[in-house]
C-alpha cells in the first residue's frame, strides 16, 4: 500500500494526505507543508535616537538625531564619531538599546539593555515593546582602539619541569613569565628569549596555585602541604622562610588590588581546611582568619570594592569585608552569604579581575603613572584605571559549579542572584571575564566554551570544536579574541568580537592535556602549560 502511494503522491501531491512513510519528498505534500512565517510588521524608515555615554560623567551632550532604521553597526559608529568630532580618529564603540529615558540612562541600565550587534532594525525587532514614537535611548561604550593580533603558531617550546605544569602566568606588565607544577619547583622565564631565568626550590609538594602582586615585584606560590612562599622577582629568591599558612593544601591566592592601598602589603590564601586568611606581605603575619565555610574552599577573589569572595564545596559563596570599616567592623567580618548552587562551587570570576590584576599598567605593559616609580603616582594610576572600569557598571560576580550551572550576582549590594545561567551539560571548570567586562566565558567538561553578556548574564553563543574537556580559557587584552585549552592537547583561538562559532585557528603541539593558559597583558603572546611537562609560547 505504501509503496504504491509514493509515486501517486509524487505525481499528484495535492491529492495525498495519508502517511508520509515512503514518500520521496514529504515537504512537497500539500497537506503537510509547514506554515508560512507571518510577515514582519513594518517599521518606520527612521527613528529619533538619543546617544548617552554608559560611563563617562563628563561626556559631551549630544542632541537627538534622526537615524535610519536600517543603519548598520558600522554606520552608527560613523555617525557617533562625527557627532563627537573625533578629529578623524575612528573610535570603535559598542551600542546598547536601552529602555531607560534619555535623561536618566546610566551604566546601571546596561543590565536591561540589548546590544546592537548587526543593525538597528534587528535590535528593534528583538525589542517589540519599545515605543518607536518616543525618543530611543542608545547607550554607547568605547572599545579598545588598539587591536591584538591573533596567535597562530608555536614560537617556542620550553622544557625544564619534571612533572605536569599546573600554572603559567605573566606578570601584570607582561615582562615576566612564571610557572609551577607537580615537580615542586617555581620557574621564572625570560619572555624575550624563552629561556629559563631561574629555578626556585622551596616547596616540598605540588605547587597548586600562584599569583603576582599588582606591581609585579612579588610572586606568591602555595602548595599541597599548605605552605605559602613569597618570592622576590627581581632577585629571584625567597622573601624570608616558607610560611605554614594552612593545615591542608592551598587552593587560591589573591593579592589586594593596587587601587585600594598604596603599600601593596596584603594577600589572601584559601585552603581545603575551610579557612580564608589575610596576610601582611611585609611582616609575614596573618592579620585575619575567616572561618564560616563547612567544607573546603575551592576559589577566592579579592574584589575591587573592598570585599573578599570565597567559594566552597559547601555550595555557598561568602562575602567578607577586606578592610576595617565603620560600626566597629574589622577585616574578615562576614558581610553576606550567597546561596543557590546545588553542588560544590569550584570557580569564581569578577568583572574587575583584569584591572585588579594589571593595576597601573596599560595594554602596552607601560605604567600609566603621572609620577613613575613613586608609590603615590603608581597608586593614583591604578585608581584611575579602576574608576574608568566602574563607569561601565557595578562589580559583577559569576560563580560556576559541579551542578552544571552558573550564577550571576551583584555581590556588593544583594545576596540574591540576578540570574541562573544554564546550558552546560557537565561541570564548569573555569569562568573568565573579558578585560573590558563586556563578556565572560565559561569552560566545561562538556567540551564546550560558552560566551555570556557581561552586563546582563544573557547567553550569547556556544563555541564547539574541542574533542575533550575544556580546562581553561584566556582573553586577549582588547577583548576580541579568546583562546581555550583542553584535555585533547590542543589550543583553539576564537573571534568573539565577530561572534564566530567556528575556531579561527587550532593550535596543536602539546603531547598531553593542557592544564594552564595565560595571554600576556600586553597582547604579545600566549603561554600554555601541559601534562607533557613543557611550556609553549604562541605568537602571530
N, C-alpha and C positions, 0 to 999 in steps of 0.2 A: 504493500500500500504506500509506504513512504517513498520507496524507490520510484514508483510511478508518479507520485505527486511532485517530485523535484523538477522534472522537465516541464510539467504543467505550470508550476509557479514561475519558472524561468521564462516561459513563452507568454504567459498572461498573468503577471503579478497582481493585477487588480482583482482577480477572482479568488486569490488564495488567502485563506485566513485560518489555516489549520496549524499543525505542529511545524516548528522551524527545523526539526531534525532532518538532516539530509539535504537541506537547501543549499544551492551553490552560493548564493549571495543573499542572506536573510535581510540585509539592510535595504534591499530593493523591494521588499514586500510591503505593499501599501498598509496593510493592517498593523504592521509592527514598526513603522517609521518613528524615529524619535521626534518628540515635539519640537517644533521650530522655536528658537530662542525669541523672547519678546523683544521688540525693537527698543533701543535705548531712548530714554526721554531726551528731547533736545535740550541743549544748554545754550545760554546766551553767548553771543560771539565774543563778548569781553566782560570782565568783572572789575570792580574797583578794589584795589589791594592797598593795604597799609603795611609797609615794611617796618618791623620793630627788631632791634637787636635783642638777642636772647641773654646777653650777659653784660656788655659794657654799659655802665651807667652814664658815661659821658658821650655816648654815641650820638651823632647828629640826628636832628629831627628831619624825617623825610616826609614830604607831603604825599597824600594818597595818589596813586597812579591808575590809569585805565589800562589793564593788561589783557591781551588777547587770551581767550580760554585755551587755545591750542599751543600756548607757549611751552617750549621745552625747557629742561633744566638749564642747558647752556644759554638759552636766550634770557631766562630770568636772571642768571648770573651777570650777563652783559648789561641788562637794564640796571641792576643794583650797582654795579661798578660805575656806571655812568652817573647815577644819582648821587653816589658818594664821592664822585670826582676823584677816582683813584689815580689819576695822573698817568694813564697808560698802562699801569701795572694791573694785571688780571688776577685779582684775588679770588680764589675759589671759595664758595660758600655752600653750606647745607641749608635747606629751607624746610620749614615745618608749617603746615596749615593748621592754625590754632582756632579753637572755639572761643577764646577769650576776646573781650572787647579791645580794640586797638589801644585805648588809653590805659588799660590795666595789664596788658600782656607782659610777662616776665619769664625768666628761665624756668620758674616753677611750673609754668603752663606747658612745658615740653612734654610732661607726662601724659597730657590729654590731647596732644597734637599728633598729626600724621605727617611723616616725612614725604616731601615731593621727590620722588626718585627718577621719574621719567618725564612727565609733563604735568601741567596744571590741570588739564582736563581729566587725566587718570585719577588724580588725587580728589578732585571734586566729585567724581562718580563714586569713589570709595567712601565719601562722607556725605551721603544724601540728606542728612539732617541740617546741613549748613544752609543758611538763607543767602541766596545769591543776590537778593535785593539790597542787602546791607553791605557795608564795607567789610571785606575779609581781612583777617589778620594773618600775616605771614612772618613768622619769626626766622631770622637768619643768624647763622653761626659761622664764623670764619674757619676755614680749614687750613692745614699747613700749606704754605706756598712751596716749600721745598718738596722734592719727591725722592724717595728712597728707590734705588734701582733693585730689581728683584734678583735674588741669588739663584744661580743656575748651574754652578759647578763646584766641585770639591777642590779647594786650593791647597789644602794641607791635611795630612794625617799625622796625629801626634801620639805616639806610643809612650809608655812610661808607667802607667798604672799596672799593677799586677793582679787586679781584680776589677769587677764591674765599676764603671764610672757612674755614680749616682747623682752627682750635681755638677753643673757648669754654670758660671755666671760672670758677666762682665761687670767691671766697676761702674759707678754712676756716670763717669765721663767716657767710658768705653776704652780707656787707655790701658787697662789691665784685664787679665782673664785668670780665673781661679777654678779649680776642680777638686772634688773629693769623692771618695768611694769606699769600696769594701776592703781595700788594702790598708786602711787606717791612715793614709797619707793625705796631706793637703798640698796641692801643687799650684804654683804661680807660673804663668806662661807669658812670653813676650808676644804681644799682638802683631808686631810688625814682621818678626822673623818666624813666628810659630814654633819657636824653640823653648825648651824649659828654662825658666828663670830661677826657680828654687823648688826644692822638695822638702817639705816641713814635716818632721816627725814629732809626735807627742801623744796622739791618740793610741789607745790600745784595743780599739774595736771599730767597727764600721762607722764612717763619718756619714751621718744620716741627714744633716741639714747644715746649711751655710748661709751667711748674709754679709753684705758690705755695709759699712757705715755710709750715710749720705754724702760725706765729704771724701770718701774713698781712702781714708788713712788707716782704717781698722777693718780687719776681716775676722768674722767670728765663725766658729765651727762647733757643732755638737755631735756627740757620738752615742753609740748604743749602751754605753755604761753610764750615761747621764753626766758626762764630763763636758764642760764648756771651755774652749780655749780661744783667747784673743790674740790675733797676730798683728804685728806692726808691718804694714805693707811695704813701706819704704826700706826698712832694714831687713825685711823678710825673716823675722824672728818672732819668738813668742813674747807677748807682753805679760811678764810675770808667770807664775806657775799655773798649771791647769786648775780649774775650779770644779769641784764636785757639786754640780748645780742641782741634780735630781737623783732620786734613788733608782729610777728606771730610765729608759732611753729618752733622749730629747727628740721631739717631733717637729719643733718650729723655733726659729729665731727671727726677731724683727727689731730693727733699730728705731729709736724715736725720730720722727721726721725733723728735718733741719729747720723748717719754718716755725716750729713750736718752741724751740730752745736754742740759744746761741752757742751753748757749750758742747752740744753733741755728746752728752755724757751718759745716756741710758740706753738699755736694750731690754727686751723681754725674751724669756725662754718658756716653752711649754713642753709637757712631758707625759709619758704614759702613766706616771704616778698621779695623774688627775690635777696637777698643780700648774699654775702660771706664775712666774716670778719676774720682778723688775730688778735689774742690776745696774749699779753705778759703774760705768766703764773705768773711771779714773781711780776710784777707791776699791773696785772689785768686790764690793759688798752688795748683798741682797737688800734692797730698800723696801720691798713689798712682796708679800706672798698672797696670791688669790686662790682660795680654796672654795669649792662650791660644786664643782662637777663630780658626778658619781662614777665616772669611768674615765678612761684615757682621753687626753686632749689630743686631737688629730691635727688641728691647724690653729694658727693665731696670727692676728694682724694688729699693728699699731696704727690707728687711723689718724686722719688729719685734723679731726675736730676735738682732740684731747680725750679720745676714748680708745679702749683696747677691746678687741673682739676675739673670743676663743670658741672653737667648735669641738664637740666631744662625741665619743661613742655613746654617751647617754642620750643622744638625739637632740640635744639643745645647743644653742649658741648663747653665750653670756657676754654682756656688755659691761665693761669695768671702767671706772674713772682712772685716767692715766696720771692725773696730777692732783695735788692738793687743791680743793675748791672751797666754795662758800659753805655755810652751815656746818662747819666742822668736818666736812667730807675730806677724807685722806685718799692718797693714791692707792688704788687697789680695791676701792669700795665698789660693790656690785650695784650697777645702775638699773639694769633690767635683764630679763631672760627671754630669749626668742625661741618659741617652741612651735612645732608644726611637722617636722620630719618624722617619718615612721621607722627610720633606721639610722645608723650612725652617720654623723655629718663629718665628711672627710676633706672638704676643701672650702676655702673662702676666697672671695675677691672683692676689692674695694675700688670704687670709681677713681679714687685718689692714689692708687698704688704706684702708678708710673711717676707722678710728680713727687710723691714722698720718696721714691727710690732715687730719683736723679737730683733732687734738691736744687742747688744753684746752677746746675749745668744745663745748657740748651742742647738742641739737636746736633750741634757740631762737636759737642764734648767740651766746649769752652765755658768758663764761668761767666755768668751774666752780672757779676757783682759790680756795683759802681765804684767800689774800693777794694780791688782784688787783694787776696792774701791777708785780709783783716777779718776778724770774727764778726764784727758789726756789718761789714759790707756783704759777706757771704750769707749771713742770716737774713739781711734785707732782700737779697736777690732771691733766696728760696721762698721768702714770704710773698714776694711779688708774683712769683710763678704760681704759688698756691692760690692767691687771691684771684688770679686770672682763671684758674680752674673753677673756683667757687662760683664765678659768674655763669657757669654752664649748668647750675643746679645744685641741690644738696648732695651730700655724700651718700652714695648708694652702696649697699652690701648685697652680694649674691652668695648663697650657700648651695653646695652640692652634696648629695648623699648616696648611700648604697640603696636607697629606696627608688632610685632611677629619676628623681625629681630635683628641680632647683627651686629655691625660694628667693624672691626679690624683696628687699627690705629698705626702709628708711630708718636705720637703727638709732640715729641720734634723737629722734622725736617719738618713735612709736614702737611698741612690741608686737604689733600686728603686721603680718606680711602684706605687702602691696599686691603680690601676685604669686601664684603657684605655677611653675613652668614645667610642663610635661612634654614628652616626646622621645626621650632616650629610652631604650629598651633594656639597658643594663646599667650597672653602677657608673656614676660620674667620677672621673679621675681628677680633672682639673678645670678651673674656671679662670679666665684672664680677661680683664678689661682692656680695651684699646687705649693707647696713650691719651687720646682726646676725649675718652669716656663715652663716645657715641655708640659703641658696640661692646658686647662681651662675647667670648667664645667659650664653649664647653666641650671637653673631650671625654669620651666614654669608652667603656669596654665593648660597646655595641659596634665598634669600628667606624663611628661617625663623629664628625665635628658639627656642632650647631652654632649658628650666629644669631644673636638676640639684640634687640634695641636697648642701648644703654640707659635711655631716659625712661622708657615705659616698661621694659621687660618683655615686649612683644616678640614673638618668633619671626625671624626674617628668612633664613634659608638653612638647608642641610648640605654639608659637604661630604660627599661619599667618594671613595676611591681606595682607602686602606683596606687590606685584607686581614688585618689583625687589630687587636685592641689599640686605641689611641691613648698614649700615656700623657702627652703634654703638648702645649701649643705656645707660640710666642708671636707677638705683633711687631711689625716694623714701626719705627718711631713716627712715621707720617700716618699711621693707622690705615693704610691702604692695603697692605699685604699681611697675610698670616701664614706661618709655617707650622706644620704639625709633625710629630714623631710617634712612631708606632712599634708595636711588637713585631711587625712584618719587616723590620730592619731598614725601612725607608723613611725619608722625609718627603713631605709634599708641600708645595707652595700654592697658595690660593689668593686670588684677587677679590677681596671683599668689597672694594670700592665700586667695582662693576657688577657686583652680585653674581659672579660666575660660580656655578655649582661644580664645574669641572676644574681639576687642578691645572694650574698654569705649567707646573713642572713637577716631575717625580725625581727625587734625588736619592738614588741607590748608592751603596758604597760600604755601609757597615755590614759586618758579618753576623750580627746578632741583634737582639732587641735594643731599641734606642730609649734610654731612660731619662736623659737630661737634654735640655734645649734652652738656648737664650739667643736673642737678637741684640746685637750691640746697640746701646742707646744712640750712638752716632750714625746708625744705619749701615755701617761699613761691612759687616759680616754676621753670619750666624754660626754659633758653636753648638756642637752636639756631642753627647757622651753616651757610650753604649756598654752593653754587657760584654762586647768583644774586647774591652779594656783599652779602647782608644778614644781620643777626641778627634773630631773632624771640623775643619773650618770651611765654610761655604761662602762664596762670593759671586759677584756678577761676572 
